[in-house]
């Protein structure tokens, strides 16, 4: 991989390299490296990196573990127990690793769509932060003598990416504006569980994740509305139609209305979609 890591690579080649790296720690290290190269290229006087175009893999490379199971087959553990808290950290780590790939895939798969350079700035930053989140969670798992891959995980995490591979608006609607927005709803409850367990280090990690996920949801809303404005389309009915097409199931309250609003998603976008 060293021979391909120079700034002469295009951004989409970098994205493709991350997607084709299987090991979680190696994937996130490469993600951080390329994000740093991109940020450096955006400084005044720096040599710019071309965005380029590429055909990314249909499915990102993954380690042999965790075993991926149907959601109904993933064992349920009580969150109030040490084993349950480890399982929760493992599940979140799995989500964050998928998020790393989702953001790099967004860059690679839709690079043919004309965008201001800020689009790439946002999603490179999101991929960088998701990589950090994965590593924070792996550190906490290892502190409990566990590791990512020690437990089975949800096999459906990439389904939204597969179904929106040819629909950028659908991808923005479902991934950041629904799936990541759901993280804003549930993370405060997870933080409370670890506070009750007096696990300050995990609380600190989740606080970082919670704060930064607001930005990722906001990027989805920002660029969804940008495309709607450019195409002179009313964003709200389009969002409803796309979510009903690509999101399997209804949205379920309670919603974190405050953080969703901070991310640019008003209540009339999601309340009409509840079960």
C-alpha positions in Angstrom: 0.0 0.0 0.0 3.0 2.3 0.6 3.6 2.8 -3.1 0.1 4.2 -3.5 0.1 6.6 -0.6 1.6 9.7 -2.2 -0.4 12.8 -2.8 -0.4 11.9 -6.5 -3.3 9.5 -5.8 -6.7 10.9 -6.5 -9.2 11.1 -3.6 -11.3 8.4 -5.1 -8.3 6.1 -5.3 -7.7 6.8 -1.7 -11.4 5.9 -1.0 -11.1 2.7 -2.9 -8.0 1.7 -1.0 -9.8 2.1 2.3 -12.7 0.1 1.1 -10.5 -2.7 0.0 -8.6 -2.9 3.3 -10.1 -5.7 5.5 -8.6 -5.3 9.0 -10.5 -2.7 11.1 -7.5 -1.0 12.6 -5.6 -1.0 9.3 -8.7 0.4 7.5 -9.0 3.2 10.0 -5.3 4.0 10.0 -5.4 4.3 6.2 -8.5 6.4 6.5 -6.7 8.8 8.9 -3.7 9.0 6.6 -5.6 9.8 3.5 -7.8 12.4 5.4 -4.7 14.1 6.6 -3.3 14.2 3.0 -6.6 15.7 1.8 -6.6 18.3 4.5 -3.0 19.2 3.7 -3.8 19.6 0.0 -6.5 22.0 0.8 -4.2 24.5 2.5 -3.1 27.7 0.8 -0.2 27.0 -1.6 -0.5 23.2 -1.3 -0.6 20.9 -4.3 -4.3 20.0 -4.8 -5.4 16.4 -4.9 -7.7 15.6 -7.8 -11.0 14.0 -6.9 -10.9 11.6 -9.9 -13.4 8.8 -10.7 -13.3 5.1 -9.8 -15.6 2.1 -9.5 -15.5 1.0 -5.9 -16.2 -2.5 -4.8 -19.8 -3.5 -4.3 -19.0 -4.6 -0.7 -16.0 -3.4 1.3 -13.4 -5.8 2.5 -14.0 -7.1 6.0 -12.0 -9.1 8.6 -12.9 -12.8 9.1 -14.5 -11.9 12.4 -17.0 -10.9 13.6 -19.4 -13.5 12.3 -22.2 -11.6 10.5 -25.7 -12.8 11.5 -29.3 -11.9 10.6 -30.5 -9.2 13.0 -32.9 -11.7 14.6 -30.1 -14.1 15.3 -27.7 -11.7 17.0 -27.8 -12.8 20.7 -29.6 -10.3 23.1 -27.7 -9.4 26.2 -28.9 -7.3 29.2 -27.4 -3.9 29.0 -27.1 -3.6 32.7 -24.6 -6.4 33.0 -20.8 -6.2 32.2 -21.4 -8.7 29.4 -24.2 -6.6 28.1 -22.1 -3.4 28.1 -19.3 -5.2 26.2 -21.9 -6.4 23.7 -23.2 -2.8 23.3 -19.6 -1.5 22.7 -19.1 -4.2 20.1 -22.3 -3.4 18.3 -21.4 0.3 18.2 -17.9 -0.4 17.0 -19.4 -2.5 14.2 -21.7 0.5 13.2 -18.7 2.9 13.3 -16.6 0.6 11.0 -19.4 0.4 8.6 -19.8 4.2 8.7 -16.1 4.6 7.8 -16.8 2.6 4.6 -20.1 4.3 4.0 -18.5 7.8 3.9 -15.6 6.7 1.7 -18.0 4.8 -0.6 -20.1 8.0 -0.9 -17.0 9.9 -2.1 -15.9 7.1 -4.6 -19.3 6.0 -5.9 -20.8 9.4 -6.6 -17.7 11.4 -7.8 -19.3 11.8 -11.2 -21.9 14.1 -9.7 -20.7 17.7 -9.8 -20.2 19.2 -6.3 -18.4 22.1 -4.7 -15.2 21.0 -3.2 -16.8 21.4 0.3 -18.7 18.2 -0.3 -15.5 16.2 -0.2 -14.2 18.2 2.7 -17.3 17.3 4.7 -17.2 13.5 3.9 -13.5 13.1 4.3 -13.8 14.7 7.8 -16.8 12.4 8.6 -14.7 9.4 7.5 -11.8 10.6 9.7 -14.1 11.0 12.7 -15.8 7.6 12.2 -12.3 6.1 12.1 -11.5 7.7 15.4 -14.8 6.5 16.9 -14.0 2.9 15.9 -10.6 3.1 17.5 -12.0 4.6 20.7 -14.5 1.8 21.0 -11.9 -0.9 20.2 -9.7 0.6 23.0 -12.6 0.3 25.4 -13.3 -3.3 24.3 -9.6 -4.2 24.8 -9.7 -2.6 28.3 -12.4 -5.2 29.1 -10.2 -8.0 27.7 -12.4 -8.2 24.6 -11.9 -7.0 21.0 -13.8 -6.2 17.8 -14.7 -9.6 16.3 -15.1 -11.4 19.6 -18.9 -11.3 19.2 -21.3 -11.8 16.2 -22.6 -8.7 14.5 -25.5 -7.4 12.4 -25.2 -8.6 8.8 -27.5 -5.9 7.4 -25.4 -2.8 8.0 -24.4 -2.5 4.3 -27.9 -3.1 3.0 -28.7 0.6 2.7 -25.5 1.2 0.7 -26.3 -1.6 -1.7 -29.9 -0.4 -2.3 -28.8 3.2 -2.9 -25.8 2.4 -5.0 -27.4 4.2 -8.0 -29.3 6.8 -6.1 -27.3 9.6 -4.4 -30.4 11.3 -3.0 -31.6 8.0 -1.5 -28.1 7.5 0.0 -28.1 10.9 1.7 -31.7 10.5 2.9 -31.3 7.0 4.4 -27.7 6.9 5.7 -27.0 10.2 7.4 -30.5 11.5 7.7 -32.2 8.3 9.1 -29.6 5.8 10.3 -27.1 8.3 11.7 -29.8 10.5 13.0 -31.1 7.4 15.0 -27.7 7.5 16.7 -28.5 10.9 18.0 -31.7 9.5 19.6 -30.2 6.5 21.3 -26.7 7.6 22.4 -27.8 9.7 25.4 -29.4 6.5 26.9 -26.2 4.5 26.3 -24.1 7.3 28.0 -26.4 7.1 31.0 -25.9 3.3 31.2 -22.1 3.7 31.4 -22.4 6.6 33.8 -24.4 4.3 36.1 -21.7 1.7 35.8 -19.1 4.4 36.7 -17.2 3.8 33.5 -15.8 7.3 33.0 -13.5 6.3 30.1 -16.4 4.8 28.0 -18.6 7.8 28.9 -15.8 10.1 27.6 -15.6 8.1 24.3 -19.3 8.2 23.8 -19.4 11.9 24.5 -16.9 12.4 21.6 -19.0 10.2 19.3 -22.2 11.9 20.2 -20.9 15.4 19.6 -19.3 14.6 16.3 -22.3 12.5 14.9 -24.3 15.7 14.9 -22.0 17.0 12.2 -22.3 13.9 10.1 -26.1 14.1 10.1 -25.8 17.8 9.2 -23.7 17.0 6.2 -26.4 14.7 5.0 -29.1 17.3 5.4 -26.8 20.1 3.9 -26.0 18.2 0.7 -29.5 16.7 0.3 -30.9 20.2 0.4 -28.2 21.5 -1.9 -29.2 18.9 -4.5 -32.9 19.7 -4.1 -32.2 23.4 -4.5 -30.1 22.8 -7.6 -32.8 20.6 -9.1 -35.7 22.8 -7.9 -37.3 20.0 -5.9 -39.2 20.3 -2.7 -37.0 18.4 -0.2 -39.6 17.3 2.3 -41.9 15.1 0.1 -38.8 13.8 -1.7 -37.3 12.8 1.6 -40.5 11.0 2.6 -40.6 9.2 -0.7 -37.0 8.1 -0.5 -37.2 6.9 3.1 -40.3 4.9 2.3 -38.5 3.3 -0.7 -35.2 2.5 0.9 -35.7 2.3 4.7 -37.3 -1.0 5.7 -39.7 -0.3 8.5 -41.0 2.9 10.1 -39.1 5.4 12.1 -39.7 4.9 15.8 -39.8 7.6 18.6 -38.6 8.9 20.9 -36.6 11.3 18.8 -33.9 13.7 19.9 -35.6 16.7 18.5 -33.0 19.2 19.8 -30.0 17.4 18.2 -31.9 16.6 15.0 -32.8 20.3 14.7 -29.1 21.2 15.3 -28.3 18.9 12.4 -30.8 20.6 10.1 -33.6 18.0 10.2 -36.9 19.6 11.4 -39.7 17.5 13.0 -41.9 17.5 9.9 -39.3 15.5 8.1 -39.4 12.5 10.4 -42.6 12.5 12.5 -44.8 11.7 9.5 -42.8 8.5 9.0 -43.4 6.9 12.3 -45.2 3.6 12.6 
